[in-house]
């Protein structure tokens, strides 16, 4: 018994007429009549009393009609639920991240996301910190990864990780032979800094002030990629999260010198709008990010 057959019986009973049901189903009257007879023959029950006008449903036919309506209702519920689930799991999630969330690291996150949600799509944008915040606040991104974020009335900042910050130097720099350095070791050094409107630069400058250290800022950039390149080419030393240096250290482009004592850490947070209802895909990405960081802790 097909769903089309069940719908046909339901339509004939609703219209109380084979001709009207034929028009409703875009079928010929003879085709509907033949289909009804085939169904009655298959279940060995006369569904309609054809001696009456309009058609009436026999007592046995009422039982079958209830069955038809129940199956069709269940089918409609199934299709509705499946469509809703597919919209959730086949959906799209927008993630805005600061530049220093390395592409290699994000590729790992994207691979895990694709495995968990094979029908969904993850859009990743790399932006300056203030633009990541604005993207989330203005609902142009579902989630954001940004440093130095604090919750506000509109945006929730969830702890993700605190990254140790180290001194970055070229392998041939005079400090490179040291494994650890103190603040005083940096005094007078040529330094490659961040733009002075970035929170990370404010933290570094506060560290220098607290230890009464003065450096000679040679260059400033708004992203870690440019700073790493400048340091690797001998433009000076810098202070940055060790995590973003992993590939450079492995390739011997940079060396990481730990601060003694280790006082600087860059807080990285996951942000989303406070009153935003995350769909299943966005919630899944959030869970994946938190679980992934917990495993690395």
MOKATA-V650449 format. One record per backbone hydrogen bond with DSSP energy under -1.0 kcal/mol. CO is the residue of the C=O (numbers start at 0). NH is the residue of the N-H. If there is no record, write none. Layout:
BEGIN
co: {CO & CO}
nh: {NH & NH}
END
This chain:
BEGIN
co: {1 & 2 & 3 & 4 & 5 & 6 & 7 & 8 & 9 & 10 & 11 & 15 & 16 & 17 & 18 & 19 & 20 & 21 & 27 & 28 & 29 & 30 & 31 & 32 & 33 & 34 & 35 & 36 & 37 & 38 & 39 & 46 & 48 & 48 & 55 & 57 & 58 & 59 & 60 & 61 & 62 & 63 & 64 & 65 & 66 & 67 & 68 & 69 & 70 & 71 & 72 & 73 & 74 & 75 & 76 & 77 & 78 & 79 & 80 & 81 & 82 & 83 & 84 & 85 & 90 & 92 & 93 & 93 & 94 & 95 & 96 & 97 & 99 & 101 & 102 & 103 & 104 & 105 & 106 & 107 & 108 & 109 & 110 & 111 & 112 & 116 & 120 & 122 & 124 & 127 & 128 & 129 & 130 & 131 & 132 & 133 & 134 & 134 & 135 & 142 & 143 & 144 & 145 & 153 & 154 & 155 & 157 & 160 & 162 & 163 & 165 & 166 & 167 & 168 & 169 & 172 & 174 & 178 & 180 & 182 & 183 & 185 & 188 & 189 & 190 & 192 & 194 & 197 & 198 & 199 & 200 & 201 & 202 & 203 & 204 & 205 & 206 & 207 & 208 & 213 & 215 & 218 & 220 & 222 & 223 & 224 & 225 & 226 & 227 & 228 & 229 & 230 & 236 & 237 & 239 & 241 & 242 & 244 & 245 & 246 & 247 & 247 & 248 & 254 & 256 & 257 & 260 & 263 & 265 & 266 & 267 & 267 & 268 & 269 & 270 & 271 & 272 & 278 & 279 & 280 & 281 & 282 & 283 & 284 & 285 & 286 & 287 & 288 & 289 & 290 & 291 & 292}
nh: {5 & 6 & 7 & 8 & 9 & 10 & 11 & 12 & 13 & 14 & 15 & 54 & 20 & 21 & 22 & 23 & 24 & 26 & 31 & 32 & 33 & 34 & 35 & 36 & 37 & 38 & 39 & 40 & 41 & 42 & 44 & 57 & 51 & 55 & 48 & 61 & 62 & 63 & 64 & 65 & 66 & 67 & 68 & 69 & 70 & 71 & 72 & 73 & 74 & 75 & 76 & 77 & 78 & 79 & 80 & 81 & 82 & 83 & 84 & 85 & 86 & 87 & 88 & 89 & 120 & 122 & 141 & 142 & 124 & 144 & 126 & 100 & 101 & 105 & 106 & 107 & 108 & 109 & 110 & 111 & 112 & 113 & 114 & 115 & 116 & 119 & 92 & 94 & 96 & 131 & 132 & 133 & 134 & 135 & 136 & 137 & 139 & 140 & 138 & 95 & 270 & 97 & 268 & 273 & 151 & 271 & 269 & 267 & 265 & 241 & 239 & 256 & 237 & 254 & 172 & 175 & 177 & 257 & 259 & 185 & 186 & 188 & 215 & 236 & 217 & 220 & 197 & 201 & 202 & 203 & 204 & 205 & 206 & 207 & 208 & 209 & 210 & 212 & 211 & 187 & 190 & 192 & 194 & 226 & 227 & 228 & 229 & 230 & 231 & 232 & 234 & 233 & 191 & 167 & 165 & 244 & 245 & 248 & 249 & 250 & 252 & 253 & 251 & 168 & 166 & 180 & 262 & 164 & 162 & 147 & 159 & 160 & 145 & 157 & 143 & 155 & 275 & 282 & 283 & 284 & 285 & 286 & 287 & 288 & 289 & 290 & 291 & 292 & 293 & 294 & 295 & 296}
END
